[in-house]
Amino acid sequence: MYELLLSPMKIGSMTVKNRTVMTAAEMSLGQTDGTPTERMMNYYEERARGGVGLIIPGICRVNDMGAASTFTQLAMSHDYHIEPMREFARRIHAHGAKLCIQLHHPGRQGYASSINSLPVVIPVVKRFPKVLDALFSATPILLGLEEKKICFSVQAPSNCELSAHGATRIHAMSKREIHKLQRDFIEAAVRCQKADVDAVELHGGHGYLIQQFLSPNTNLRTDEYGGSFENRLRFLREIVEGIRARCGRDYPLIVRLTADEMYERIGKPGKGYDLETGKQIAKRLEELGVDAINVTSACYDVYNAWLEPTSYEPGWRAYLAKEIKSVVSIPVIAANFMRSPEQAERQLEEGYQDFIGSARSFICEPHWVRKLEEGRADEIRRCIGCLHCISSFMTNAKVGKPGECALNPGVGREEEYERPVKDGDGRSIVVIGAGIAGLAAAETMAKRGFAVTVLEKEETPGGQINTAAACNLKGKLFWCVEDRIASLKALGVELRFGTAATEELVRSLSPCAVLVATGAKPIRPKSIPGSDGENVYTPPEIIHRRKVLKNQRVVVVGSGMTGLETAEILNETGNKVTVLEMADEIAPGTWFQLLDDEMERLRPAGTVFLPSHQLQRIVPGEVIASNLRTGKVERIPADSVVLSLGVKPENALVQKLQGVCPIVRAIGDAAASGTIADAVHSAYEVCMQIK
């Protein structure tokens, strides 16, 4: 099985041992001077150890003055980067993998706070490391100034529209700036070659500067760098020619290319460039001597078309790679929302691409390839597309912390997580509850050498994941349960379903610790008159279709993701749905991609949204709410009401089992309600405290 996926193939003069490529995803694991930290090298080395053929780390800046996207990304902007990069390459090569560095400039999607600041910050931080903490603590102030446009402007091909996510001030690059930056790209490639890096990739996708030059939407220049197709290609062409002149024809050069800007997906057909232009660009790049095309799509304006949420179908954009492959003879790499080895092998067999790319799959499962080679494909921890990696990175990078994976708490601490101290000595651990927190805890304790028994009162595992996965287009969420179960069986964990955790049973297992992962239940506030009415429901009743409402006026109270997903289900059966939210915005605190994705289905269905409205009471035929903006009381028609006001922990067993053993701890939602990431990460932290 997986003969193509595990077979070698060349990219130019470089032979990659299999067809897997860890594509670039910035996780903020570096340091201000752009050199790799021990933590960064451990992170990527673990993926090399896990069998990935070609590793492309996160974005690498080529210029410190105006090309930084984070303060802790890689850089190849100076000669002092060569030796640290050589050590990085050595560690990747030790496991038979190849290393490619992605050279990048954000253009209009950059942050103004990075402009002209790194040359000042780097020497100060090197001498006084604690200054970095002060810098990160000042980040909210800097971002606030950016919002008010009190900041430097970032470079862009022209004075085009601002990106949906990025700088608040831009300026059109002068020819002097263009030529200086082209030299920076070329010199960075030369340094990579000197550092024994196997290949370089120019990032011409996701709306960054190279793509901005290629696109008629962002390149409005009237000189030789704008206008016609060839003029818009000139910026990239001259970089490619410069690298070839300095590094030679045999040094592998890849371009990551947005094949289609996909503006039609947000209702703007004809904007930017389409697939036909993408194919034309790819053909010209092959003519220029580029060794491979790494196909991607879209930009920050169309975020979900290049970094998909859970609802998207794996492989939905594989057609882009196939179209590019139809016009070039060089290898095509593509990250087509790849989520299984079966999908990967099929896309290779059917000629969609030559290499299977993914960042998130390898973030989530470092040993993805090794498990295939060892016949353990069922133990692969699949990425569920929850987007915690990008949302955590965007949040954490501002305070000097790395990005995370919801299902892999070992990101950035691979030595501790992947090779834990075997100190369990066969001692008994009881985990009560087979939701994701309980399963993750059981896995951690089993890897440490404890004898783990999981008790679950229901006949099937999953807990609240069952509810989340029952929402429309969210079935992939249940993968995290299936994959953990497979891992636990391989580790020899005893799984007892349909078994209530009585004090007598737990005591009979003689545990040294009990972890209570009994989840939470929906809140139905007694303080709200009418909340106990027969026409008042909670989300699980609607989501699991235990109660099907048809052709009614339904008010959903609470606009978190659970409330919105409940509204989507209600829309399907002819209901007129109104979503009530006390905050000033819908889904406060929700990562914007998840909200955008849900709104694409809710708005066309006619869902009414009422932010700044606080529920006061429920009466027959309507709800009474206070409009917090006007101070007025409003009466909203409602045949039925769904209260999506969060959950409260179910942890009574913690107290009941206190005398059974020295350690009884609640984990996951039984300790505090949260996301899948909160459950997995908090469970891991508790487990590592048990000695």
N, C-alpha and C positions, 0 to 999 in steps of 0.2 A: 504493500500500500504506500501511497504518497511518493511514488517513484520519481515523478517530475519535481515535486516540492523539495525532495531531499537530494536532488542531483546537482552537480556543479554547473556553472555557466560563467562565461567571461563578460566583463564590461571593459571594452578596450583591451588593454594589456593585463588587466587584473582578473584573476580567477577567483570567483566567490564559491565557497564550498557547497552551498545550497541556494535555493531561490528565495530565502527570507531576508528582508531588509527592515531593520528597525529605523523607521523614518524619524525625522527630527521633531522633537517636542520639548520646548523649554520648560525646565523644572526648577530653575533658580538654585542650582547646586554649586555654583562657582564662587568666585570672589571678585572684588572690585577691579583688580588689575587684570582680570580676564584669564588668569591661569586656572587650571583645573584643581579643585580641592581633592583631598583623599576621599572624601565622601562621594564626590562626582565620579572619580575613577572607580571606586568600589561599585557604584550604581551601574555603570556601563559594563564593567568587567563581569558582573553577575549575569548580564544578558549574553555576553560572549561565552561565558562558562555554560550558559543554558542552551548554547547551540546556534544562536542567530548568526547568519552568514556575513552580513554587512551591517555595520552600526553607523548611523549618522546622528551624532549628538545634537542637542538643541542649538538654536541660532548662534552664530559666531560673528561678532562685529569686526569690521575691517577698519574702523575709524573711531577714535575716542571722542572726537569733538562733537559729532552730530549723528552718530549711527548707533547709539546704544538703545536697546529696548528694555533692559533691566540693568541694575547695577551689579548683578552677579552672574552675568552670562559669560561664555567663553569669548576670547578675542585672539586674533592673530594680527594685530595692528602694529606690533613692535617686534624687534628681533629677540627681546627677552622672553617672548612666548614660545620660542622654538624648542628649547630644552625641556620645559615642562610638558609640552605637547609630545615630544619624543617619548617621554616616560609613559604618557597616556597611551600612545600607539603601541608601545612594547607590551603593556598589560593586556590590551585587546588581542594582539597577535599571539600571545602566549596560549590562547585557547582556539587558535585556528581561524579567528574571525578577521575581517578587514575593517578598517576605519576610514570613514569619509567625513570631511568637515564641511558644513554648510555655511557658506559666506553670505552675509545678509545685511540689508539696510532697510529700516522700516518705512522711510519716506513719510507720507502724510499720516501713517498709522503709528508714528512714534510718540514718545512723551517729551514734551518740551523741557521738563525738569532735568533731563539727561543732557541737554545741549550745553556744550562748553563746560560742563561741571566735572566730568571724570578726570581730566588732567589735573584738576585741583584736588579732587577727592582721593585719588589713588595714592599719591605720596604721603598725604596726611594719615590715611587709614593704615598704611604700611608701618608708620612710626607710632601711631596711636590707635590701635585697633578698636578701642571703645568708642571712638568718634563715629564709627559706622552705626552704632545703636542710636546715637543722637540724630544721625542723618535719617534713619528710618522712622524715628519718632516724629521727625518734621515732615514726613511724606504727606500727611493730610493737609498741612499748610501749603506745601508746594502744589498739590493738586488743586487746592482751592484757588490759588493764584492763577493756575492754568485756566480754570473755568472762567475766571474774570479776564483772561487774555493778558495778564501781567506776566509775561514770559517771553523767552526767545521763540522765534518761529522755526519750524522744522523744514527740512528740504523736501521739495516735491518737483516733479517735472514742470509744473505750471501752477498758476493761481487757480486751481480747480476747486470744486466743492470739497468741504471737509468730509473726512470719513465718519461713518456712524459711530465708530469707536476709535479714538485716537486724538491727535493733536487739535488744539483749538486755534492755533495760528500756523500758517504755512507760508512759504515763499517759493517763487519759481527759481530754480537753480540757474545761476549764471553759467556760461560755458567754462569759465575757470573752475567753478565748483564741480561741474560735470567731469572735466578732465582730471581734476585732483582725485575725485572719488573713484573714477575708473582705475587710476594708478593704485589706489588703496586696495581695490579688489585684486588686482594683478599681483601686487606685492604680498598680500595675504596668502594667495595661492602658492607663490614661491616659497614662503616660509613653511607652509604645510608640506610641500615636497621635501624641503630640507629636514623637516621633523619626522620623516618616514611615514607620514600620513599617506594612505593608499590612493586616495582620490579626493577631489573637491567637488562640491555641488554649489551652483549659483541658485539662490532662491528667487525664482521668478513666478511665485505663486502667492495665493492668499492675500493679494492686494498690496504687497510690499513694493519697494521702490522700482525694482526691475519690471515688475508687472505694470506699475503705474506708467512707465515709459511706453510699454507695449499697448496700453489701452487708450482708445480715443476718448474715453470718459475722463481720464485724468491727465492725459497728455494733450494740451491745447497749444503747444508751441507752434510757432510759424517759421522757425529756422530749420536747419538740417537735422535736428533731433525731434521733430514733430511733423504732423501732417500725414504724409503718405505712409503706407505700410513699411517700406524700407527705412524711412526716416525714423519711425517709432521703434524699429528694431535696432537702430544704430548704436544706442547706448549699450545694449547687451552684446551686439556683434563685436564692438571694439574691445569689450572686456574679454570675450572669448578669444579674439585674435591676439590680444596682449598676453593672455595666459599661455596660449600655444607658442608664442614667440619666446617666452621666458622659460617655460617648463618643458617644452618639447611636445611632439605629437603623441608620444607614448604615455604621457601622464594622464590617467583617466579623469575625464571631465564630464560631469552630469549637470543637467539643468532641471530644476523642479519647476514645472510649467503649469499654470492654470490654463486648462484646455478650453474652458468656457466660463465666462464671468457670471453667467446664470442670473442676470438681473430680472429675467422674466419670472423667476420664482417669487419675487416680491412685487410683482405687478408692474414691472418696468421693462417690457420687451423692447429690443432695439438699442438699449443702453449698453455701453461697453463693447466687448467683442464676443462673438459666439464660437461654436465648435469649428465651423469652417475656417475661421481665422486662426484658431488654435492649431488646426492641422497644418495650415500654411506656415505658422511659426515653427512648428516641429520639423517640417521638411527643410526649412532654411537652416535650422540649428544642425541638422545632420550634415548638410552641405558645408557648414562652417567647421566641421570636425568634432562636434560634441559626441560623446561616446554612449550616452543613454539619456532618455527622457523620463523623468519622474513625474507622472501625470497626477495632477490634482485639479481643483476647481474653485471658483468663486473668490471672494475677498471678505473683509470685515463687514461690508455693507450687507452681505448675504451669508452671514456667519454659519447658519445651519446647513448650508450646502457644501461646506468643506470640513466641518467638525460636527458630525451628526449626533443628535440626542437618541435616546432609546427607541423612539417611535419609528425611526427609519429602518428600512429593510436592508440587511447585509447585502452588499454587492449592487445596490441600487444605481450607482454611477459607474459600474464596470464598463458600460458602453463607451465612455469617454476614452478609456485606455485602448479599447479595441479599435476605435476610429483612428486614434493616433498611430497605433501599430499598423494600420492598413496603409499608411503613407510613409513609414520609415522602415529601414532595415536594421537599425540599431536597437538594442534592448529597451524594453519599456517596463518601467517600475510603476506600480500604482497601489495606493492604499484605498481600496474600495470597500471601506467599512468591513474589513475582513474579520470574521469572528469564529471561524472553525477551520480545521485542516481540510475537511471535506470541501468546503467552499473554495479554499485556496487551491487545492488540487484540480477542482473542476474548472476554475478560471484559467489555470495553466493549460489544461487539456483542450479547452475550447478556444484557445488562442486569444484570450482577452489581453494577456500580458505575459512578460517573461520572468518577472520577479514579483513576489508578493510583499507589499509594504504594509507596515502598521506601526504606529507608535503605541497606541493605547493597549493593544493586545499584549505587547511585551512589557509595558509598564505593569500591567496587572499580573502577568505570568512570565517571570524571567526565564523559566525553564520550558517554555512552550515547545521549542524544537526538540530538546533533549527528551521530553516525555513522549513525543512522537517516535523518536528513534528507538526508545525502549519499550514501545508497545503499550504506553500508558496514556493514550489520548483522552480517555475518559476522566483522567485526573487533572487535565488542563483547567486552570481557573480562567474562565472566559470573561472578557470585558463586557459589561452590561450597558455601556453607553450612557452612564448616569451623568457624565461631564464633571464629576467631582475633581478630576485632574486639572482641567482648565480653570474651573471656578476657584479651587484652592490655590492654584498658582497665581492667579490674578489678584487674589486677596493677600496671600502670604508674601509675595515678592515685594509688596509695599512695606513690609515690616521685617524683611530680612530672613524669611523662612522659606523652605522649599515647597514645591507642590506636593500633592499627595495622591494616592489612589484609594478609592472607597474600600476596595476589597483586599488591598495589599498594604498592610500597615508597615511593611518593611522597606518601603521606598525611602532611600536616603540613609538607611541603617541596615544594609544587607548582611553585614557580618553577624550582627545580633540576631536578625530575624531568620535568615536562611540556614544558619548553623548555630542554633541555640545550644547553650550548655545543657548536657544531658544529666540533670540533677534530680529527676523524678524518682529514680530508684524503684520503679514499680509501685509506688504509693498510689492509693485509690483517690480519685477525684470524681465527684458527682456533679454533672451539669443538668439542671432542671429547665427544660424548654429547648426545643429544636428550631427556634427562629434563627436568624442569621447571627445574632450575638452569641447564642449558645453554641452553634456549630463552629463559629470562629474560635471561641474559647476552647472547645474540645480539641480542635486541631492544634492549637498552640500548646496545650498541656500534653497532648500525646507526643508531639515532637520533642518535648522536654523529657520524655520517658516516664510519664505518669500513666497509670492504668485508668482510663477514662470510661465512665458509663454515662450515657445521655438518657434521661427520662423525659418522655413527651406524652402528655395525656391524650393528645389527638392521635388518630391513626396514621396521619401523614405529617411530615415536617413542614417548616416554612414560617409558621406564626404569621406576623403581619405582612410578610413578603407575599403571602397568598393573596391578600387584599390588593396590594400594590400591583401585582402581576395580573390581576383580574381586570384592571382598567384597560381601556382601549389602547391597542398597540404597545402595551407594556409587558407582554408575556416574557420578553427576554430577561426581565428582572428575576424570574424564578431560576435562571441559570445559576445564580450565586448559591442557591440551596442545593441544586443537583450536583454542582461541582464540589461543594464542601462535603456532601454525603459520600461521593466517590472517594475523596481524599481520606475521610474518616474510616471508611471500610478498609482501605489500603493500609492504614495505620493500626488497624486492629481495635478500633474503638467499638465498644458495645453500644448498640443503638436499640433502645426499647421504646417502640411506639405503642400508643394505646395504653400507656402505663402511668397512672397518677403517682405523684411523688409524695407518699405518706411518710410520716416521721419514722414509722416502723421499718419501711423499706429502705429509706436512706440510711438509717442506723445500721441495718444489716450489712451494708456495703462497706462499713468501717472507713469512711473517707477522711482524709486529712484536711479537705476543704470542700465546700459546696458552693457552686456558683448558680445563683438563681436568675434565670433568663426567661421569666414568665410573661414578659411583654407588658402591654398596656391596653386599656379599653377607652373607647370614645367618651369624651366629656359631655354630659347632659346637665347643664347648670340648674340646680334647684332654685337659684336666685332669680331666674327669668320665669315669670308667670306664664303658664301654658306650655312649658318645655316638656311636660310629661303627657301631653295630649296624644290621642290616638293617631292624629295626622302628622306627628312629628317623628322624624327618623334620624338615624346617624348614617354616615357614608357607607360603612360595610354592608348595611342592608340593601342599599341601592347598587353598590358596585358588584356584589355577589348575586344580584338579581333575586334576592329573597323577597324583595318588595318591588314590584314593577308598577310605576305610575304612568298613566297614559292620559294625554290631552288635558292636563291640569295646569293651573298656575302654581308654579313651585318656586319658593324662595330658598336659596342655599345661603346659609349664614356662615361666612368665613371663606376667604378667597386664597387660602394656601393651595398648593398643588392638589391636595386631596379634594378640596372643595371644587376646584376647577374641573378635575377629572370626573367628579360626581355629576357636575353640570353637563359635561359632554355626554355622559350616558343618558341623562334625563332628556336631553335634546332629541335623542334617537326615537323616542316614543311619543313625539308630538306635544311635549310639554312646552309651555312658555316659561323660561327660566330667568329669574332675577338673582344676581349674586350680590349679597350685602357684605360690605367690608368696613370695619371701624377705622382702619388706617386711611391715610390720604391717597394711597395708591393701591391698585390691585396686586395681590400676591407680594406683599412687602418682604424684602429679604430673599426672594427667589432669584436664582441665577437667570439672567435675561434670556438665554437661549431656550431654557425650558418653558418660560412664560411665552416667548414668541411662538414656539412650537404649538403650545396648547391654544393660543389665541387664534392661530390659523384655522382651527376647527370650530372654536366657539363663536367667533364673530359672524361668520356666514350663516350660522344657525339662528341668529337673532338674539343671542343672549344679552340681557341688560345688566350692566355693571353699575353699582351704586357705592362708590367709595365714600368715606367720611360719614357713614351711617351706622349708628349703634342700635342694636336690637334692644327694645325695652320690654316687650311682652308679645305673646302669641294669643290671638283670639280667633274665634270661628270666622273663617273666610279672609283673614288678613293678619299681617304683622304690624306692630307699632314700632317705629324706629325714630331716633333723634338724628336729624341732619346736623352734623357737628360743624358744618361750615356756616349754616344760617341760624342754627339754634332752634329751628322749627321742628315740630313733631309731624311725622308723615305716616300715612296709612297706606300700606302696600298690599294689594290683593294677593291672597295665598290660599289655595286649596290644601296644599301640603307644605311642610317645612323640613329642610334637612339641616341639622346642626353640625357643621364641620369646624368645630372649635378646638381641635386638638385632642390629645389623649392624656390619661393619667396613669402612672405606673401601677402595675399589679404585683405587689411584692410582699404580701402578707406572710409568705413562707419564710422570709428572712427572719422574722421574729420567732416563728414557730419552731425553726430548726436551730436556734441558737445553742441549745445544749448538746447537739449531735456531735459537733466537732469544733475545733478552735477557730476556724475561718468559715464564715458564711457571708457571702457578698452578693449583692444585686448587680447585674450587668445589663447593658443594653437599655431598652425602654423600661425595664423593671427598675432601673436606677434613675433614668431621666429620659424623657421622650426626645427623639432626634431622627436623623437620617440613617440610611444604611451605613454610611461612612462613620457616623457617630457611634453606632452600635459596634461595628467591627473594631474600630480604633480604641474605644474605651474598654472593650472586652480584652483586647491585647494588653493594654496597660495594667489592668487588674491582674491578669494572668502572670505578668512578669514580676509582680510584687509578691507572689506566693512562693515561698522558699521551703 
